[in-house]
Amino acid sequence: MSFGKRLSELTDKKIAIIKYARGGSSIALGASGFGTWGQNYADNTKINQWDNFQTTVRSALANNDIDGDGEADTIVPAGIIWMQGEADAYHEQASKVYLANLTSLMNDMKMTFGNKELPIILGRIEDSGKTPETRMMPYIESVWDAQKKFVKSNTNTHLVAFDEPVEFIEDKWHYKSNYYIKLGNLFAEKAAETLAK
């Protein structure tokens, strides 16, 4: 919600947000019990997030009157916001292939929206443990490295990150609410920059 609110403050463009998310999901096959984004997923006992994403996008793009004013609207995809990687940073093999999986997934998402030049904004994942010994995600450095490499090797791709230590709730996985608000603002400010180009 903070993303949409802040973005509306920063641009005079009319913005429609297509949101699909599944907490705890992985982009590697078999790395999470909360589902995978892998397109080659063959295990029907768990949810395939890629298929759910495709259904969500098709449904959103089929709506030709978003604001309900009786006049046809045209949705022009303007970017992808991606905040994910914790499940992959918890699993050694998934962390090793994160860059390859992220590259493939983002390319496929851009093709879903029909624009291979679509901007992508990634969020840098955070861990409540500040040393390798106290981390919840033992392979987070591999995911951090993959995120940086992805941004460096792809045009019109950005990484947003907190400029202060993040505070977590008692489960040590989830941020305190004010940091989710800040994260939404960070995404919005970077998105507004890409919309202005």
N, C-alpha and C positions, 0 to 999 in steps of 0.2 A: 504493500500500500504506500509506503514511503517513496518507493521508486516512481509510481504513477503520479503521486502528488508533486514531488520535486520536479519531475520531467515536465509536468504541465506548467510549472512556474518558470521554467527555463526556455520554453519554446512556444511559439504561437501556432504551431502545427497541431492538427487534430490527431490524437494518438489513440490507437486501439491496441490493447495488449492481449496476446494469445498466451495464456499461461498453462503449462503442463509441468508438473513436478512430482517426484516420488522420493521421499526421504529415504536415505540408506541404500539407494540403488547404485549399481556399479556399471561401468561401461565395458567390463571384462566378463566373459562368460564364466558363470559358476563362482564368482567372488563374493556374492551377497545373497542372503535369503530374502532381500526386499526387491528382487527383480533385476534384470539386466537390460541394457540398451543395445546389446548385440543383435544385429539383424539375422545372424545365422543361428539364432537360438532355437533349439529343437526340443527342449524339455517342457512339456505341456503342464507340468505340475507347478510351475511358478509363472509369474506374470512377465510378459515381454513388454518392457517400457517403450521400445521403438514402435510397436504396433499401436499402443495407446497414444503415443505422441502423434503418429500419422492420423489417427481417427480424430484427435482434437484439432489438428490443423485443418483437415478437410472440412470438418464441421464449421469452424470459424470462417474459412474462406468462402463457404457456401452461403453465408449470410450476406445478402446484398442490401440490407437496410439496418446497419449497426445501431444507429441512434434512434430508430423507430419513428422517424419523422415522415415516412411515406415516400422519401426520395432515395433513389439508388445510391449506394456508397461503393467506392472502390478501395479495397485494401491493397496498399503497396508495402510489401515487407521492407523494413528499414534496418533490421539488425537482430542478432541473437544474443541473449543474455544467458550465460552458463555459469552456474554455481554448483559444483559437484567435485567429487574426488576423494571424500573421506573414506568411503568403503574400499576404494582401490588402494588408498594409503595404509589400510589396515592389513592388506593381503599382499604378501611378497611378490608373487608372480604377476598379479594385476598391476602393481606399481611399476614393474619392469616394462610392461607393454602399454603403459598409460599414454605415452606420446603417440604411438601408432594408432591406438584405439581412438584417442581424441581427434587426431587428424582425419581419420576415416569417418567418424561420426559427424564432425562439423561439416565436412565436404558433403555428406549425404543430407544433412539438414539444410544446407544452402540450396541443394538441388530440389529438395522438397518445396522450398519457397520460390524456386525458379530463378535464382540469382546467385551465380557462383562468386560474385564480388561482394556479397552481403557482409557488412561489418559484424565482427564477433567481439564480445566483451566477456572476458573470463573473470571470475572472482578467485583470489588466492585463498585457499583453504587455511584454516588455523587449527591449532591443537592446544588444549589446555595445559599440557605438559611442556615446559620450556626447555627441557634437556632431553637427550635421547633416552635416558633411563626412565623418565616420568611421562613420556608421550603415550597417548591413547592410540595413536597411529604410528607404529614403529617404522613405517616406510614412507613417511610424509616427505622426506627430502627428495625421494625419487619423483613424487608427484609435483612438488615445487619446481624441480628441475625441468620436468616435462612441460609444465605450464609456461615457464620462461622460454624454453626452446620453441614451443608452438607459436608464441607471440612474435618471437624474433624471426621466424622463418615464414610467416604468413602476413601478407599485406593487409592493412585495414583491420588488424586484430590487436586487442588491448587487454591489459591485465590491471585490475583494480585491487588495491590492498589497503588494509587499515594502516594508519600512521601512528598507532598507539597499541599497547598490549590489550588484547581482547579478554574480557571477563566472561566466565562460563557459569552456567547453573550447576547444581549439585551433581548431575549425571556426568559432568566433565566433557560432554560431547556437544551440547547446544549452547549458543551464546546467550547472554542476558539480553532482554528485549531491546534495550537501547542500542545494542550493537547491530541488531537486524535492521533497525531504523537507519543507522549510519550506513550500513551496507547498501540499502536501497538508495540512499542519497548518492553514494559513490557511483553506483551503476548509472543513475539518472544523469549525473554531471558528465560522465564520459559519453553516455548516449546522446546528450544534447550537443556535444562537440561533434559527434559523427553526423548528426542530422544537419548541422550547420554547413557541412562541406558540400 
